[in-house]
Amino acid sequence: MSPVAPPTLVFDCTVKNITELTDRIILKQKTVYEQISSVETPTFESVIKPYGQLENEVYEERQRIAMLHHVSTDNKLREMSRVASKKLRAILIEHYANEKLFKAIESVYNNNQEMEKLDNEDRRYVETLVKWFIKSGQKLPEAKRIELVDLKKDIKLVTLRTESAKELGYKNYAEYMLADRMLKSTKEVMELIKQFKQTIKEAKERQEMQKMTKKNSAKNMFNMLMSKWMPGITDEMVAKYFPLDHVLEQVLQIFQNMFGLRIAKKEGVSTWHKDVQVYEVWEADRSAFVGHMYLDLFKRNHKFNNAGAMQLQAGYTNGDGRRIYPAAALLANFDNPSLSKPSLLTHSDIVVLFHELGHVFHILCSRVKWVSFSGMNVEHEFIETPALMMEHWAWEPHFENIVGIYGAEGIDNPQTGKEFREMVLGYGASRDAEEGVKQFLGREYNNEAFENLFAQTTQNNDWLKLTANEKL
């Protein structure tokens, strides 16, 4: 019997049910935290598992509330979304200051016999929870911890950010933020910046780079190259060869082939707006469902005014071993089609499309147990890496044959895509990002691709030879 796709998410929110849902989430959290805090003999099963299952269960509800602030056309819904999200964040800050809850989690962490029984992901989850609680002030005296909670609720101010970090024993806010990133100290960051400065200095010596660096957006780079190679050809003149419907079909074909997937549009789905397109994503042989993809591509009033990807539902394995499937949304602001003219994409629009779909498939392809490790919940500086790699399709020498109305060519590499999906995207944050990158590359990673990109750009404008088929 063929597998059946799970239902799509429900977006029938009103001001009243957002309020009720927020209150239910808070009550559920408080109830579970109190139960965990009162456990006499903390174990993974009695403390960590219920904590993680609660996180898994409420994630989609929190995301559904937050989403409305960015996409709803209803002023009251947008404001209620903002207020509810702020309330939920405040509760989260308070719970990290809960000493009894932390002690229960820390007891599991300090129990070597208990930790040795766990698999890698479960062990990392315990370690991550302890780290989060400590970063939230659990090693501080009670008075200082309470003070820190108040500071974190108003963390937008730079002076308070610095003060919060110093309360936790860090030299500054930068040291605090780097504690759980790929580069662990300001010293490592400054060394990397020093290397980049040298690369950029050398690049700036070349005449073409001096022109390039005046404005560094994809649109400006493309226009500059076009003006040199084809004088009189504008971005808008090129756009007529790239109608959105056709480009989207071809781009999705690339992702489908590269990652070994099957992407099928689903009609008649109720969403937050009539323009939203919904897709089912399956394994290529349709042996298993992967997730749902929501594309909200056109401009409208009060919508998030940039482009971005949102994780609506994290993918994870629940307590009884059943798979909960991810759902991701791509928000963009492309021109609306009319009866006489389709929506047309400039080259920079196509770059955006590849980039944000890179995020979407990062969300859809991760396979983990815990929401905290799903999708883009990776080290902060690694979040953009898969999306930036996908952008390179738009700089292919023959990209017009790939996504334009001239016809499509299959230049994608399924084996490389399969390895990237399994080794890098699949693990999410359940292991260090650099571990997945090293496995994918088969070597230590370095800055060579970055430096080569500068060299190619400035030496002979031949940087379009950099392909997404290569392991960068």
Salt bridges, closest charged atoms under 4 A:
ASP23 OD1 - LYS87 NZ 3.41
GLU45 OE1 - LYS49 NZ 3.58
GLU60 OE2 - ARG64 NE 2.87
GLU79 OE2 - ARG82 NH2 2.62
GLU94 OE2 - LYS153 NZ 2.72
GLU99 OE1 - ARG145 NH2 3.27
GLU106 OE1 - LYS103 NZ 3.93
GLU106 OE2 - LYS139 NZ 2.80
GLU114 OE1 - LYS117 NZ 3.28
ASP119 OD2 - LYS369 NZ 2.32
ASP122 OD2 - LYS369 NZ 3.11
GLU167 OE2 - LYS144 NZ 3.39
ASP180 OD1 - LYS135 NZ 3.55
GLU208 OE2 - LYS228 NZ 3.25
ASP275 OD2 - HIS273 ND1 3.75
ASP275 OD1 - LYS274 NZ 3.34
GLU280 OE2 - LYS266 NZ 3.41
GLU283 OE2 - ARG421 NH2 2.59
ASP296 OD2 - ARG300 NH2 2.71
ASP296 OD1 - LYS303 NZ 3.11
ASP335 OD1 - LYS299 NZ 2.89
GLU384 OE1 - HIS355 NE2 2.85
GLU384 OE1 - HIS359 NE2 3.10
GLU391 OE2 - HIS355 ND1 2.64
GLU419 OE1 - LYS471 NZ 2.97
GLU422 OE2 - LYS418 NZ 2.89
ASP432 OD1 - ARG124 NH2 3.01
GLU434 OE1 - LYS438 NZ 3.39
GLU435 OE2 - ARG431 NH1 3.59
GLU444 OE1 - LYS438 NZ 3.32
ASP462 OD2 - LYS465 NZ 2.51
